[in-house]
């Protein structure tokens, strides 16, 4: 069963633009991971400083691989340094995700 994640990123004061830029760059890399089925960067027009990520991974193994992927290890610390508070991740079980949406 595919696993969904909704991640909330809150930047330090004055770091919103850089956090958005770096996040978009990392998400482009995440989309190339074999176990990543979808990754999208979102922003609420009423809270433009906050960044939201919607991601779907094939399984727990894909999530584990994501955490140790070269781009996560290399770019992650610079992104995390821009957080004004710890990131928040809500995890979800997918209910009707197709078996292989890329085929």
Z-matrix of the N, CA and C atoms (Angstrom, degrees):
N
C 1 1.448
C 2 1.525 1 109.02
N 3 1.311 2 116.61 1 131.00
C 4 1.467 3 121.41 2 177.94
C 5 1.528 4 109.67 3 -66.79
N 6 1.326 5 115.04 4 152.68
C 7 1.464 6 122.17 5 -176.77
C 8 1.514 7 109.04 6 -120.79
N 9 1.330 8 116.29 7 130.56
C 10 1.457 9 121.56 8 179.04
C 11 1.519 10 111.38 9 -102.87
N 12 1.315 11 115.44 10 151.54
C 13 1.465 12 121.58 11 176.71
C 14 1.519 13 108.89 12 -136.92
N 15 1.327 14 115.30 13 138.12
C 16 1.452 15 121.47 14 172.68
C 17 1.518 16 105.53 15 -120.08
N 18 1.329 17 116.39 16 114.91
C 19 1.459 18 122.58 17 -172.53
C 20 1.522 19 109.49 18 -112.50
N 21 1.331 20 116.37 19 134.80
C 22 1.458 21 122.05 20 177.70
C 23 1.523 22 108.85 21 -112.71
N 24 1.338 23 115.83 22 125.64
C 25 1.461 24 122.57 23 178.11
C 26 1.527 25 108.80 24 -114.84
N 27 1.313 26 116.28 25 127.23
C 28 1.461 27 121.66 26 177.45
C 29 1.525 28 108.18 27 -116.25
N 30 1.333 29 117.58 28 118.58
C 31 1.467 30 119.83 29 -176.46
C 32 1.526 31 113.13 30 -78.88
N 33 1.321 32 114.56 31 160.31
C 34 1.461 33 120.28 32 167.58
C 35 1.520 34 107.67 33 -64.10
N 36 1.313 35 116.75 34 157.85
C 37 1.461 36 120.98 35 176.68
C 38 1.527 37 108.79 36 -57.01
N 39 1.323 38 115.64 37 129.13
C 40 1.454 39 121.47 38 178.28
C 41 1.522 40 114.99 39 84.04
N 42 1.338 41 117.59 40 -0.32
C 43 1.467 42 120.01 41 -176.12
C 44 1.527 43 113.39 42 -109.64
N 45 1.327 44 117.99 43 7.95
C 46 1.471 45 120.89 44 -174.59
C 47 1.525 46 112.85 45 -59.99
N 48 1.313 47 117.76 46 -46.78
C 49 1.472 48 120.81 47 -177.17
C 50 1.527 49 111.00 48 -64.51
N 51 1.321 50 116.80 49 -43.59
C 52 1.468 51 119.61 50 179.94
C 53 1.523 52 111.00 51 -67.28
N 54 1.333 53 117.13 52 -40.29
C 55 1.457 54 119.95 53 178.33
C 56 1.527 55 110.47 54 -62.12
N 57 1.313 56 117.17 55 -42.91
C 58 1.464 57 120.17 56 178.44
C 59 1.528 58 110.67 57 -61.51
N 60 1.319 59 116.73 58 -46.76
C 61 1.469 60 121.12 59 -179.21
C 62 1.531 61 111.36 60 -60.11
N 63 1.317 62 116.17 61 -46.88
C 64 1.466 63 119.91 62 -178.90
C 65 1.533 64 111.30 63 -68.34
N 66 1.323 65 116.41 64 -36.85
C 67 1.464 66 120.22 65 179.29
C 68 1.522 67 111.13 66 -65.05
N 69 1.316 68 117.37 67 -44.64
C 70 1.468 69 121.02 68 178.08
C 71 1.531 70 110.10 69 -59.37
N 72 1.321 71 116.89 70 -39.87
C 73 1.466 72 121.27 71 178.25
C 74 1.530 73 110.94 72 -63.35
N 75 1.324 74 116.73 73 -46.24
C 76 1.465 75 120.48 74 -179.13
C 77 1.530 76 110.68 75 -65.99
N 78 1.318 77 117.33 76 -42.27
C 79 1.468 78 120.28 77 -179.50
C 80 1.530 79 110.66 78 -61.24
N 81 1.311 80 117.85 79 -34.84
C 82 1.472 81 120.20 80 175.62
C 83 1.530 82 110.19 81 -60.23
N 84 1.326 83 116.99 82 -38.48
C 85 1.464 84 121.01 83 176.50
C 86 1.527 85 111.16 84 -69.66
N 87 1.326 86 116.27 85 -42.96
C 88 1.466 87 120.97 86 -178.76
C 89 1.529 88 110.59 87 -57.92
N 90 1.308 89 116.39 88 -37.73
C 91 1.474 90 120.37 89 -179.53
C 92 1.526 91 112.70 90 -62.01
N 93 1.326 92 117.69 91 -19.01
C 94 1.469 93 120.47 92 179.93
C 95 1.527 94 112.42 93 -87.71
N 96 1.320 95 118.09 94 -8.06
C 97 1.460 96 120.95 95 179.65
C 98 1.530 97 109.32 96 -67.54
N 99 1.338 98 117.53 97 134.97
C 100 1.466 99 119.94 98 -178.19
C 101 1.532 100 113.77 99 -57.32
N 102 1.322 101 117.60 100 -33.78
C 103 1.462 102 120.68 101 -177.28
C 104 1.513 103 114.74 102 -91.25
N 105 1.330 104 117.30 103 -0.98
C 106 1.465 105 120.12 104 177.83
C 107 1.523 106 108.69 105 -89.53
N 108 1.320 107 115.75 106 123.57
C 109 1.459 108 120.98 107 -179.24
C 110 1.518 109 112.30 108 -96.60
N 111 1.337 110 116.08 109 -25.23
C 112 1.465 111 120.19 110 178.95
C 113 1.527 112 109.34 111 -164.90
N 114 1.315 113 115.88 112 139.92
C 115 1.466 114 122.09 113 172.14
C 116 1.515 115 107.73 114 -146.81
N 117 1.320 116 115.29 115 125.94
C 118 1.458 117 121.27 116 -177.17
C 119 1.527 118 108.56 117 -135.64
N 120 1.323 119 116.28 118 136.75
C 121 1.461 120 122.10 119 174.01
C 122 1.523 121 107.77 120 -94.58
N 123 1.332 122 116.25 121 131.27
C 124 1.464 123 122.18 122 -177.69
C 125 1.521 124 110.18 123 -126.33
N 126 1.333 125 115.03 124 155.85
C 127 1.465 126 120.11 125 175.91
C 128 1.519 127 108.01 126 -142.26
N 129 1.317 128 116.75 127 138.01
C 130 1.461 129 123.41 128 176.78
C 131 1.522 130 107.63 129 -87.75
N 132 1.344 131 119.06 130 121.73
C 133 1.464 132 119.75 131 -179.02
C 134 1.530 133 113.07 132 -61.14
N 135 1.340 134 116.85 133 -21.13
C 136 1.465 135 119.76 134 178.05
C 137 1.527 136 112.52 135 -85.00
N 138 1.329 137 117.20 136 -14.46
C 139 1.468 138 123.05 137 177.16
C 140 1.527 139 108.21 138 -137.58
N 141 1.325 140 118.13 139 63.50
C 142 1.469 141 120.48 140 -171.66
C 143 1.524 142 114.56 141 -62.86
N 144 1.317 143 117.87 142 -16.83
C 145 1.458 144 119.08 143 179.53
C 146 1.532 145 111.48 144 -76.23
N 147 1.336 146 118.26 145 -24.41
C 148 1.462 147 121.30 146 179.84
C 149 1.518 148 110.22 147 -84.47
N 150 1.325 149 115.03 148 148.31
C 151 1.459 150 121.54 149 178.77
C 152 1.523 151 107.24 150 -121.60
N 153 1.310 152 114.86 151 138.26
C 154 1.453 153 121.11 152 179.05
C 155 1.525 154 108.62 153 -122.56
N 156 1.306 155 115.92 154 141.75
C 157 1.456 156 121.48 155 177.49
C 158 1.523 157 108.34 156 -120.52
N 159 1.311 158 116.23 157 135.78
C 160 1.459 159 121.98 158 172.88
C 161 1.517 160 106.33 159 -116.81
N 162 1.328 161 115.64 160 120.01
C 163 1.457 162 120.25 161 -175.76
C 164 1.526 163 110.17 162 -132.34
N 165 1.318 164 116.00 163 146.61
C 166 1.455 165 121.23 164 172.92
C 167 1.527 166 107.47 165 -130.18
N 168 1.330 167 114.39 166 128.43
C 169 1.462 168 122.17 167 179.24
C 170 1.526 169 109.77 168 -115.38
N 171 1.321 170 115.72 169 149.13
C 172 1.463 171 121.63 170 -177.71
C 173 1.531 172 111.82 171 -59.04
N 174 1.351 173 116.71 172 -41.77
C 175 1.464 174 120.67 173 -176.07
C 176 1.531 175 108.94 174 -168.70
N 177 1.338 176 115.95 175 -176.70
C 178 1.470 177 120.76 176 -179.65
C 179 1.529 178 111.56 177 -62.78
N 180 1.318 179 117.14 178 -34.55
C 181 1.470 180 119.96 179 178.37
C 182 1.526 181 110.69 180 -62.19
N 183 1.322 182 117.24 181 -37.16
C 184 1.471 183 120.88 182 178.21
C 185 1.525 184 110.78 183 -66.74
N 186 1.320 185 116.84 184 -37.24
C 187 1.470 186 120.61 185 177.72
C 188 1.531 187 109.77 186 -66.43
N 189 1.326 188 116.49 187 -43.10
C 190 1.470 189 120.37 188 177.84
C 191 1.526 190 110.61 189 -62.03
N 192 1.327 191 117.30 190 -41.91
C 193 1.467 192 121.02 191 178.70
C 194 1.523 193 111.01 192 -64.95
N 195 1.327 194 116.76 193 -36.79
C 196 1.470 195 121.31 194 178.66
C 197 1.531 196 110.77 195 -60.35
N 198 1.312 197 116.23 196 -42.26
C 199 1.468 198 120.67 197 -176.45
C 200 1.528 199 113.08 198 -65.50
N 201 1.332 200 117.51 199 -24.64
C 202 1.466 201 120.44 200 -178.86
C 203 1.532 202 112.46 201 -112.23
N 204 1.325 203 117.11 202 6.58
C 205 1.469 204 120.68 203 177.93
C 206 1.527 205 109.47 204 -60.72
N 207 1.322 206 116.33 205 148.71
C 208 1.470 207 121.09 206 -177.31
C 209 1.520 208 111.89 207 -53.59
N 210 1.321 209 118.04 208 -44.60
C 211 1.469 210 119.36 209 -178.69
C 212 1.526 211 111.72 210 -67.17
N 213 1.334 212 118.19 211 -33.04
C 214 1.465 213 120.39 212 177.32
C 215 1.524 214 110.52 213 -66.21
N 216 1.325 215 115.71 214 -44.36
C 217 1.463 216 121.11 215 -178.67
C 218 1.527 217 111.06 216 -69.12
N 219 1.339 218 116.75 217 -41.73
C 220 1.467 219 120.71 218 -176.02
C 221 1.528 220 113.29 219 -78.02
N 222 1.321 221 117.42 220 -41.41
C 223 1.465 222 120.69 221 -173.93
C 224 1.526 223 113.47 222 -98.94
N 225 1.318 224 116.91 223 -21.32
C 226 1.460 225 121.17 224 -176.18
C 227 1.521 226 115.14 225 -55.76
N 228 1.336 227 118.90 226 -48.28
C 229 1.466 228 119.06 227 -178.17
C 230 1.533 229 113.60 228 -58.37
N 231 1.328 230 117.83 229 -38.90
C 232 1.474 231 120.45 230 179.38
C 233 1.523 232 110.94 231 -67.06
N 234 1.328 233 116.47 232 -35.92
C 235 1.467 234 120.24 233 177.43
C 236 1.526 235 109.62 234 -69.04
N 237 1.317 236 116.67 235 -48.97
C 238 1.468 237 120.96 236 -177.97
C 239 1.528 238 111.93 237 -62.09
N 240 1.316 239 117.80 238 -30.23
C 241 1.469 240 121.30 239 178.96
C 242 1.527 241 112.05 240 -64.72
N 243 1.324 242 117.11 241 -17.59
C 244 1.469 243 121.46 242 -179.10
C 245 1.524 244 112.90 243 -92.47
N 246 1.335 245 117.88 244 -2.17
C 247 1.464 246 121.26 245 -178.85
C 248 1.522 247 111.00 246 -74.54
N 249 1.322 248 115.68 247 134.58
C 250 1.455 249 121.36 248 174.21
C 251 1.514 250 111.63 249 -87.05
N 252 1.326 251 116.20 250 -18.16
C 253 1.463 252 123.08 251 175.45
C 254 1.528 253 107.00 252 -152.92
N 255 1.328 254 116.64 253 161.48
C 256 1.470 255 118.04 254 -178.13
C 257 1.529 256 111.50 255 -58.14
N 258 1.332 257 115.24 256 145.54
C 259 1.460 258 117.89 257 177.70
C 260 1.524 259 108.96 258 -67.01
N 261 1.311 260 115.63 259 154.44
C 262 1.460 261 120.88 260 178.15
C 263 1.523 262 108.12 261 -120.07
N 264 1.322 263 116.12 262 127.39
C 265 1.459 264 120.73 263 177.95
C 266 1.515 265 109.47 264 -119.49
N 267 1.326 266 116.33 265 127.00
C 268 1.461 267 122.74 266 172.01
C 269 1.526 268 106.60 267 -106.98
N 270 1.325 269 116.42 268 127.64
C 271 1.464 270 121.93 269 -177.98
C 272 1.519 271 110.25 270 -101.90
N 273 1.334 272 115.44 271 145.55
C 274 1.460 273 121.19 272 -177.50
C 275 1.522 274 110.67 273 -137.73
N 276 1.328 275 116.14 274 146.04
C 277 1.454 276 121.48 275 168.08
C 278 1.522 277 106.90 276 -85.85
N 279 1.308 278 117.01 277 134.37
C 280 1.462 279 118.60 278 175.70
C 281 1.525 280 108.54 279 -78.19
N 282 1.309 281 115.88 280 145.94
C 283 1.455 282 121.38 281 -177.42
C 284 1.523 283 111.19 282 -100.15
N 285 1.321 284 116.73 283 -40.24
C 286 1.461 285 119.09 284 -174.48
C 287 1.525 286 113.28 285 -135.75
N 288 1.334 287 116.73 286 32.67
C 289 1.462 288 120.10 287 178.52
C 290 1.527 289 108.77 288 -70.78
N 291 1.342 290 118.80 289 132.19
C 292 1.465 291 120.17 290 179.84
C 293 1.529 292 111.32 291 -62.95
N 294 1.313 293 117.10 292 148.88
C 295 1.466 294 121.71 293 -179.03
C 296 1.516 295 112.52 294 -52.07
N 297 1.317 296 118.26 295 -49.38
C 298 1.459 297 121.62 296 179.50
C 299 1.523 298 109.02 297 -139.00
N 300 1.334 299 117.07 298 86.69
C 301 1.468 300 120.31 299 -175.56
C 302 1.524 301 113.65 300 -68.91
N 303 1.332 302 117.71 301 -13.24
C 304 1.466 303 119.87 302 -177.69
C 305 1.527 304 112.60 303 -88.70
N 306 1.320 305 117.48 304 -5.64
C 307 1.472 306 118.34 305 -178.12
C 308 1.515 307 111.78 306 -93.46
